[in-house]
Amino acid sequence: MKKNRPVTFQTINYVAYEESYCHRLEPKLKQICYLAFHVPSVDARALKEKIYNIVEGATITDKFAWFLNQIREINDKRELYLLCRNSVHKAR
């Protein structure tokens, strides 16, 4: 049997990496903000589905897995917007 090789991590420049989830979120931030703060009929579950649809198909990275985990744990639509906004701002 072969020995397990050590895992190497690469730092990714998310601004130059065009298939990241942040690049998919950035043009939709205003729409997410509007749904989170101004539309009372949209609940957190519906906003989560909207965010999942936006980032669907993005290349999976460690940050993307962390982002999806955070989305699952948050149950407030305003906090969901803030997570999306902060993720985009950190990627810049």
C-alpha positions in Angstrom: 0.0 0.0 0.0 1.1 3.5 -0.6 1.6 5.9 2.2 -0.7 8.9 2.4 0.9 12.0 0.9 0.8 15.2 2.9 -1.9 17.6 2.0 -0.6 20.9 0.6 -2.7 24.0 0.8 -2.5 26.8 -1.7 -3.5 30.4 -1.1 -5.9 31.5 -3.7 -6.3 35.1 -4.8 -10.1 35.2 -4.9 -10.1 38.5 -6.9 -8.3 36.9 -9.8 -10.1 33.6 -9.4 -13.2 34.2 -11.5 -15.1 31.1 -10.7 -15.3 31.8 -6.9 -18.6 32.2 -5.1 -17.8 35.8 -4.3 -17.7 36.8 -8.0 -21.2 35.3 -8.4 -22.5 37.1 -5.3 -21.1 40.5 -6.0 -23.6 41.6 -8.8 -26.5 40.3 -6.7 -25.7 42.0 -3.4 -28.2 44.8 -3.9 -31.0 42.3 -4.7 -30.1 40.3 -1.6 -30.0 43.5 0.5 -33.5 44.5 -0.8 -34.9 41.1 0.0 -33.4 41.0 3.4 -34.4 44.5 4.6 -37.4 45.6 2.6 -39.5 42.6 1.7 -41.3 41.2 4.8 -42.8 38.3 2.9 -39.3 36.8 2.2 -38.1 34.7 5.2 -34.6 33.4 5.9 -35.3 30.0 4.3 -36.3 31.6 1.0 -33.3 33.9 1.1 -31.0 30.9 1.7 -32.5 29.2 -1.4 -31.8 32.4 -3.4 -28.2 32.5 -2.2 -27.7 28.8 -3.0 -29.1 29.3 -6.5 -26.7 32.3 -7.0 -23.6 30.4 -5.9 -24.6 27.1 -7.5 -21.8 25.8 -9.8 -19.0 27.8 -8.2 -15.7 25.9 -7.9 -15.5 24.3 -4.5 -12.7 25.7 -2.2 -12.2 25.7 1.5 -13.7 29.2 1.8 -16.7 28.1 -0.2 -17.3 25.1 2.1 -17.0 27.5 5.1 -19.5 29.9 3.5 -22.0 27.2 2.8 -21.7 26.0 6.4 -22.3 29.5 7.7 -25.4 29.8 5.5 -26.8 26.6 7.0 -26.3 27.9 10.5 -27.8 31.4 10.2 -31.5 31.8 10.6 -31.8 35.6 10.3 -32.1 37.1 6.8 -30.3 40.3 7.8 -27.3 38.2 9.0 -27.4 36.3 5.8 -27.0 39.5 3.8 -24.2 40.7 6.1 -22.4 37.4 5.6 -22.6 37.7 1.8 -21.5 41.4 1.9 -18.6 40.7 4.2 -17.5 37.7 2.1 -17.5 39.8 -1.1 -15.6 42.7 0.7 -13.0 40.3 2.1 -12.4 38.8 -1.4 -11.7 42.3 -2.8 
